[in-house]
Amino acid sequence: MTPVLYLIACAAGPSQYLDLGVRLAQGRGWNVCAILSPSAATWWEPRMSELEDLTGHPVRSQYKLPWQSDVLPKADAMLVAPLSCTSLNKWGAGIADTVALGIPSEAVHMGVPVAVMPFFNQAQAAQPAVLRSVEALRVQGVRVLLGEDGYEPHPPKTGRAAEFPWARALDAVRDMFARQEADSER
């Protein structure tokens, strides 16, 4: 059975290249479902059908209504990438007001491997809330790929969104998923 990866993108520069992340994940054997923050969905609106055709699934950007059934298969792992500074701090404070934050914030407490790779600049990273939020997520079991093992914040106005390290993020998810699979076999 092909494992299901939820690739969740917030409104940060690399989200406009989410199709690159999807293709790379598919090439590594994942059945990919895309979930977008409402702002990232606005960026993709003119090309949303392209993303749906690529994944073979509807793209979610809003919470479903209580009487609606899930349109996506159950996730085996999740990657939130890119994670914006705003979304990082909201999640770290326990605010899950978008489906892009609500799904992974719940999933990590249900045993689903969750990794995040932020994309923001050094000025945003200097905010005291960032370190608190990173620590809050790591304590919960989220693998936060920030710094040497992930994304190094860039100087303001110099971010290279098209060069986002999707492969590094997917490596982390693969490792988490493999460890969980090995642990479940014991």
N, C-alpha and C positions, 0 to 999 in steps of 0.2 A: 504494500500500500504506500502511495506517495504521501510523505508528510506535508501537512498544511502549515504555511507560514503566513501570518498576518504582517504585511509590510505597511506600517502606519507612518504617514508623513504629516508634519506640521508645516506651517507657513514660514519656511526658511528657504533660502535660495535653491538648495539642491532638490527641493520637492518638484521643481519644474522639470527635473530630469529623472523622476521616479521610474519612468519606463526603463531606464538603464539598470536601475536596481532590480526591477522585476525580471528583466531578461537574464541578468546575472544569477539571480536566485533560481530561476527556472532551469538554467543551465547546470545548476548544482543539484537538481533533483527535487526542488520544492514545488508544491502546488501553491501558488501565491494568490492571496486575496489582498486587495488594496483598500485601505481605510485612510481617509483624509480629514484633517481638521476643516471646519467650515471655510476658513480663509484659503487654505490650500485647495479646497474644492473649487473655489472661485477662480483660482489660477488655472485649474484644469478644465473648467467648464467648456471652453471651445473644443477641447480634445477628449472629453470624458469617454466617448464611445471607443476611442483608440485604446484607452486604458482598460476598459471593460472587455474589448475584443482580445487584448493581449493576455489578460488574466483568465478569461472565461467566466468571470464572476461579476455581479454588480459591484460597484464601488460605493462604499458607505461613507457618509459624511455627517449624518444626523442619527440621533437615537431613534430606534424603531418605536412605534406605538405599542402599548401593552397587548393589543389583540393581534398584532402582526407576528408572524413566525420569522425565525432567523433565515436570512437569504444566503448566508455563508456557512461553509462546513466548519466544524469545530477546529480550533487552532491547536497545533502541536507545539508551536513556538511563535514568538512575536519579536519583531524588530521595529522600534520606533526610530525612524531615521528619515529625514533630519528632525531632530528635536530642537525647537526654538528655545531661546532663553525664557521667554514668557511662559511657554508650556512647561518647561522644566520646573520653574518656580511655582506654577499653579499645582502641578502634580506633587511636588515636594511638600506643599502645604496641605495636601489632601483634597484639592479642588479638582473634580472630574466633571466639569461642565460641558465637555464635548465628548463625542463618541471616541475620538482619537486618544483621549486621556482615560475615559471611563473603562474602556475594554481592557487595556493593559494594567490599569491600577487594580482591577479586580482579579485579572488572570494570574498575576504574580502570587496572589494569596490562594490560588486554586492549584498551584503546582505547575503552571505553565512557564517554561523558560522565557524570560523577557530581557532583551538587551536594548539599550538606547545609545545612539550616537548623535550628540548635539552638533549644531552648526551655528556659531555666533562669534562675534568679534571680542577682542581683548577688553574693550571698554565695558561691554555687557558682562563678560566673565568676571570683571572686577567688583561687581555688585556683591555685597556680603551674603545676600540671599542665595546666590548660586552655590557656594560651598555647602550651605545648610541643606539645600535641596538635593544636591548630589549625595550627601551623606544619608539623608532621609530615604532616598531610593535604594541606596546600597544596603542599608540596614534591612530593608524589606526583601532583599534578594535580587534586585534588578542589577544587571551588569551595565554599569555606566561607562561608556567608552569615551573618556575625556582625558586628555593629556597624552602621555607617552604611548599608552596602549590603544589610543583611539584618535579623536580629532583634537588637534591643538588649535585653540582660538586664534584667529587671524587679526592683524591690525585693522582698525576700522577702514571701511571702504576698499578693502583689498581681498575680500573673500572670493575664492574660485569655486563657485557652486558646481560648475561642470566637472570639476576634478574631485568631487566628494568621494571619499574612500569606501565605496560600497562593499568592495571585496573584504576589507578589514572588518566591517560590521557583520557581514555574512559569515565570516570565519568564527566570530565570537558566538553567534547564534548556533552554528553547527556544533561547536565545542560544547555549549550548554546542553543542546539537545542530545548529543551523543552520550554525555555524562549521565543524563537522566535516563536514557534508554539502558545504559549499562547497569545503573543502580536498580532499575526495575526488574532486571533479569536475575539479580542476586537473591 
